[in-house]
Amino acid sequence: MPIVLMRLVNRITGRSWRVPALVLLAAFLAGWLLIAVFEEPGADIKRPDEYFWYFLVSGTTTGYGDLSPTTVGGRIGGMIVIVAGLTAGLVMFAELTLWMGKGRTMRANGQAQLHRRRHIVMIGYHRGGLREIVGQLRADPEFAKTPVVTIFWPDELTGQNPDPGLYDVVAFDETAYERACLETARTVVVVGRNDDETVRVMLGVEAYLRRNGDPPVHLLAGVHEGGRRAEITEALRLIGTNIEPVDIDDSAVVAAAIRNPGIAAIYHNLASTLDTDGTLYRVNVPDDAGEWSRVDVAIFLLRRGSTLLAVGESHRPSAEFRLTAAPDEKDPRRPVARRGGAGPPGDPLARAVSKGREGAPRAR
């Protein structure tokens, strides 16, 4: 029996704030008992609500004097309340302050348990790229207040979170996915230090989500090497058919993929199968075609039954395309047109578009 009692006491007093809390509780009950027994019948201080006010005011040594015991026994109870407030109360508040400070430190170091829903999780930390992506998202009113959580590898972040106002951090360990609330996220973006690591980490993410009921989380896998797109896409497809690869080197494309589930697949299709997919074609604009805005490009192609999906340097072996751009952004390498029509006969852009469309179906 003594062993059982000792274990019970150890469990109750195992945390530093529990002992002063128990002392305050004992003082509350002892003071109430003495005042209830010795004070005159009908005294206001004997009412539960009034006694609670007296205990709070006296325990914090404020002492308004609106309530006070008048008998010897009642005053002994009041002394117990005051002494307990001066000692145990101060200790408990000090422990509470330390606990709150420790919680802020743990959160800044990535050790805390977060409580997020419908947030964005970035697995893999690169401060510059992360800040650019968050900046792109914050520009969209729908995502202006969406929380962002990043899970970092041990060597990626030293010290405390340098941008606490932009995102939360979680240190990677066996509890990282749970502490980052992966199962309640709206989007999870995996950014390995290389593409092989991205595939391995995504395998762990998919396994974790399946163990937690396979919630409808939008999954994006950041791809670094353009030359391995097809290989990485096939590996990701074996892990899960709902995983979208996205070019992690372009923050605008990543932000667009987060905001619009499914658009990353279109981008990836452009970047990896442009030359073999019969529904897609590209137009290489000659240097003497001039410069037009992206809006004019879209109008020019739309009047010819096509839809502009992306712009970029299509002449490079590892072509990179932008799905999003400023409407007035200009670049002579892009298929652009003047407002109001296809231009006069012999227009170099019209020749480029016609050449690009020879034998090619409409772009989707």
N, C-alpha and C positions, 0 to 999 in steps of 0.2 A: 504493500500500500504506500509506504513512504516514497518508493521509487516512482510510482505512478504520479504522486503529487508533485515530486520534484520535476518530472518531465512536463507536467502541466504548467508549472510555474515558469520553467525555462521557455516553453512555447509562448506563453503570454508576455513574458518580459524579454523576449528575444530581440525586439526592436527597441531602440533607444527612446522613442517617444511613448512607448506603452507604459513604462513605470510612472512618469509624471501624470499621464492620463488617468491611471488607476488611483493615484493619490488624490487627484482632483475629484474623481468620482466618489471616493471614500469620504472626502471632506464635505462634499455636497450632501451625501446621505446623513452623515453625523450631524452636520449643522441643522439640517431639516428636522431630524429626530429631536434634538435638544430644544429647538425653537418651538416645535409642535407640542412638546410635553410641558415646557415651563412658561411659555408666554401666555398672557391673559386670553381667555376665550373671546373670540371675535376680533382679535388683533389682525390688522391688514397683513402683517408680515407672515402670518400663518397660511395665507392663501397661496396655492401652488404658483400662480402666475406672478404674484408679488414677491414670493421667496426667490423665484428664479431671477427676477430683476435685482433683488438684494444681493444674491450670490454673485452675479455678473459684476455689479458695481463695486462690491466690497472686495471680490477676488482680484480685480484689476486696480485696487487701491484708489479708485476715483472718488468714492465717498460723497455722494450728493447729500446724504443726510435726510432724505425724504422717508426712508424706512430704517428703523434700528430697533434691536431688542431692548427690552426694559428690565428683564429679570436676570438674575445671576446665571441661571442655566442657559438662558437664551444668549447672553453675552459670551459665555464660553463657546457656544456654537458659532457665534460671529467671529471670535478669535481664531477658531479652527479654519474658517473660510478664508480669513485674511492671510494667515500664515501659509496656508496651502497655495493661495494665489501668488504670494511673494516668492515662494520657492518653486514648487512644482509647475505653476503656471508659466513662470519665466523660462524654466528649463524646456517645457514643451514648446513654447513659441520659438525659442532659439533652435530647437531641433527641426521645427517646421520650416524655419528660414533656411537652415542648412540643406534640408531636403529639397526645397524649391531651387536653391542654387545648384545643387547636384543635378537636378533634373534638367536645368538649362545647359549645364556643361555636357551632360550625356547626349542631349539633343544636338548640340553643336559639334560633338565629336562623332556622331553617328551611332551611338550606343543605345539610344532610347527607343521605346516602343511607340510608334506613331499610330494615329487614329484618323485615317483618311478614307474617303470614298470618292469614286468618279474622278480620280486624279491621274496624273501621268507619271510613269516610273521609267527612268533612264538607268539601265544597268550598264555601268561603265562611265567613267568620269573624265571629261576633258573640259576644263573650265571655259576656254575660249569658245569652243563649239557649243557647249551647253548654254552659255549666255546668249549666243546668237539665236539658238533655237527658241529659248524662252522669250527673247525679244520679239521674234517673229510671231509667236503665239499671243503675247500680250497685246499686239497690235490688232488682234481680232477681238471684238467685243464679247463674243461667245466664250472665249478662252482667257479673258482678261484677269479673271480671278480663279482659274483652275489651278489647284496646287500641283507642284512638280516635286518629285522625290527622286534623288539619284543614289544608286547603290555603287559604292566605289571599292576598288580592289585595295589591299593594304598599302601598296606603294603609290597610289594615285593621289591621295590627299593627306598631307601632314598638317597637324594642328586642327584648328576649328574651322567650321564652315565659313569661307570668306564672303559668301553672298547669302546671308540668312533671310534677306527679304525676297529673294528670287526663288529659292528652292530649299528643301530639306535634304539632309544627307543621312545615309545608313551605311555603316561599315559592313563589308561582306563577311559573313560567317554562316554557320548552319541555321541560324534564325533570321537571316537578313530578309528573306522573302516574306516571312511572317510579320516582321517588324515594319516592313515597307507596305504592308497590306496589299500584296500583289493580287489577291483574289477579288478585291473590290475596286481595282483600277479600271479605268476606261481604256487606257493604252499602255502597253509595255514595249519599250524600245531597247533592244540588246545591242550594245556597242562593244564588241570584243577588241582587244588590241590588234588582232588580225582576224581574218575571216574564219579560220579554223576554230579559233576560240569562240567566236560568235555562235557557230554551229553547236559547239559543246555546251555553252551556257544556255542557249535556247532549248536544248534537250532537257536540261534541268528545270527550266522555267515551265515547259510543257508538262513535265512529270509532276511538278508541284501543283499546277493548276488542276490536273486530272485528279490528284488526291483530294483536292478541295472542291469537288463537284463539277469541275470543268466549266467555270463561269464564262460568260461571253466577253472575254477580254480581247481587245484588238492588239495583235502581235506584229511588231515590226523588227526585222533583222537588218542591222546596218552592214552594208557591204563596202569594203575598201577597194578591192582590186577589180577593176572593170573587166580585165581579161578572164576572170574566173566566174563571171556572173552565172553562166549556165550551170557550172559545176556546183556552185553554192546554192543556187535555186533548187536543183535536184536534191541536194542533201537536206535542205530545209523542208522540201515537200515530203520526204520520208518521215520527218519528225511530226509534221502536222500540215494539213492542207490549207489551214487558215493563216499561215505565216506569210507575211509580205516582205520581200527583200526591198531595201531602199538604199540609195546612194548616200552614205553618211557624211560625205565630204561637202555636201551642199545643204546648208542649214535651211534654205527656203524650201527645198524639196522635202526635207524631213518634216518641217512644220506643216507643209501642205498635206503630207501623208498622215500626220497625226490628226489634223482637222477633218480629213476626208478619207475614211477607210475605203480601200479599194483603188485609190488613185495611184498608190505606189506600184501596184501590179501593172498599170498602164505605162508608167514611167519605165519600169523594168522591161516591159515588152518592147518599148521603143529602143532602149539602150542595148538589149541583148539579141533581139530577133528582127531588127529592122530590115535587114537584107533578105530574110527568108520568109517573113510573114506576108502573104499575098494581100492582106487588107491594109498594109501600111506602105507608105512611100515617103521619100524625102526629096527636097529641092535644094540644090546647092546654088546659091546666089552668086553670080560673078561680081568681081570687084567694082565694075562700072555700073552696077544696078542702082546705086544711090542708097539713101537711108530713108526708111519710113518707120512709123510707129507700129507697135505690135497690134493695135486695134485695126490698122489698115491691112495688116497681114491677114488677120482673121476674116475681114470683110472680103478681101480679094479671093481667098480660097473658098469662102462660103458661097460666093456667087458662081463658083465652078463645081459646086456639089461636094466640097470637102470640108473637113473640120480641122482647124489648127489645134494640135495637141501639145506641142512643145517647140522650143527654139533652142538652137545651140550650134556647136561646132561639129556638124555631121561629117566633115571631111576627115576627122581624126580617127585612127583605128579604134581607140577607146573613147567613142563619142560620149559626150556628156550633154544632156538636154535639161532645160529648165522648164518645168511645168508652170511656174508662176514668175511673173515679172511685172515691173511697173508699166502701166498702159502707155506712157510716153517714152519708154526706153527704146533707144534706137541702136541698130547695129547693121552694118552693110552685109554681114554674112547671113542674115536671116531673110526668109522669103517674105518680102513686104510689098505693098502696093499703094498707089495713090488713092485717096478717098474719091469715090464716085465712079470708079470703073477700072478697067484693066489697063488703061493707058493707051497711047497711040500705037499704031503698027510699028513693029520693030523694037518695041520697049524691051530692054534686056531682061527685065523681071518676067515679062510675059513669055519670052523665049525660054527662060529657065524653068518656069512652071510647066510649060508645054512639054519641054524635054523630060522633066521629072515625071510627068504623068503618062508618057508613052508606054502603053502595055500594062499600066498599073491600075487596079481597081481603086475605088474611092477610099480615102482614109476614113477610119471610123472615129 
